[in-house]
Amino acid sequence: MGNDEESQEDMLNKYITDTDVCNLEWRILNYICKMSEKYASFPETELLEKTDAKGYIDKKLQQDYVLGRPDSYYKLLMNRVMNSLIHRPAVEIVRHHGYGGLSDEGIDLVYYKESQKLDEDKEICKQIGSHGMMTCVELDRLVPKI
């Protein structure tokens, strides 16, 4: 990881808390639970937009921090949130799709789907959908990290 990436990670850590990550996990799980009957997989860009995660992070990171490379912060945030959901295990990676140029310049777009655990236990999705917003404690109880 280069210095530029490290400084972006440090900047993200400065503004995005564990509670923020938890809130975004709930938003994404809620969306996946609602839409998994219609769609088999979800690209991370869709999850970012459809859950208003981008609007959420924009409130935390002021525009002067994201000028020049705006998507890099979103990618770092989505990686953190989705890795946390994988460790719950609530989602699984379906595939990776590179776009945007050569491998050094391009971005790896990741597609996710609900985990086998969520697919088999529909009660989890019902509980996720029945809450206006889950606390981290509720989310940890319902889908604990392994």
N, C-alpha and C positions, 0 to 999 in steps of 0.2 A: 504494500500500500504506500503510495507516495505521500509527500508532505501535504499536497493540495487536498488529497482525500482525507488525510488525518485531520486537517484543519476543518474540513466540512463536517466530519464526524464529531469533532469537539464542539463546533457551532450547534449542531443538532442536539448534542447532549446538554448544551447550555439552556436550550429553549424547550425541549421536549422531555417531559418527565415520564416516570413509569406509569403514573395515572393517565397521562395522555395516551401512551401506548395501549393501555388497558381499554380506554374509551374507544380507540380506533379498532381494537380487536373486536369489541362488542359490535360496533357498527358494521364491520366486515362480516362477522358471523351472522348477524341479523339479515343482512342482504343475501348472503349465500344460502341461508336456510329458506328464505322466501323464494329465491329464484332457482334453486337446484332442481325443482320439478320441470322447469322450462329449459334450463341450460346445463350441459354436462361439465363445462369448465368456464373459468372466468380469468381473463387476462388482468394482470395487476393494474393496468391503466384504467380498466373499467371499474375495478374495485376502488381505486383512488377517486374517480369522478362520481360514481353512483352513491358512494357513502359520504360524500362531501368531506372526505379526508383532506383534499387539497385546500378547501376553504378553511378547514380547521387549522392546518399547519400555517396557512397564510396569516392567520391571526397571531400566531406565535412568532413567526419569522418575518421580520419587517422586510419590505421590498429591497432595501439597499443591501441586504445580506444575500439575496438570491439573484441579483442582477448579474448577467453574464452566463451563468450556468444554472438556470432555475430548476431544471429537471433533476439535477444531481441530488438535491436535498430530498426531493420526493422519492427518488429511488432508494436512497439510504433509509428513509423512514419506512417505506414499504418493505424493504428487506428486513428491518428490525421487527416490524409488526407481524409479517407473515412467518418469519422464523419462530417467533413466539407462538403463533397459532399452530405451526407444525409440531412444536414441542408439547402442545397440550394433549393429545393430537386431535386437532379439529379440522385441519385442511391437509391436503397432499398436493405435491407438485405433479402436474400432468405432463408438461413439457416446457422446454426452453425454446425461444425463437429469437435469433439475433436479427437486429435491424439497425440501419443508420450508418452503414459504411463498413470499413475494415474492423476486424475484431478489437483492435486497440481503440478505435474511435466509436464503434457501435455500442449499442445497449442491448443487454440480454433481457428480453421480455419474458416473464414467467407466467405460465398459466396454472391456475389452481382449481381444485375441486374439493367438495366436502369429503372429509375422511370417511373411512369405512365405519368408524365409531358413530359419527353423526348420521350416516346413512342407515345404520342398523337400529339406532336408538332415536326415533323421531321425537321422543319426549324432550330431549335436550333442545331441539330447535323450537318446540312449542314454548318451553320456558324462556328461551332467549327472546322470542318474539312477543311474549306477554309482558315484558318489562319495558318501561319507557327508556330506561338506560340502566344497565347493570353496573354495580360497583365491582371493583377488582376482587373483593372477597366473594361476591356472588358468582362471578365468572370463574374464579379459582375453585369454588365448590362444585360447580356444574361441569366444568371441563378442566380438571387439574393438569398442571404440567407434569410430564414424566421425566 
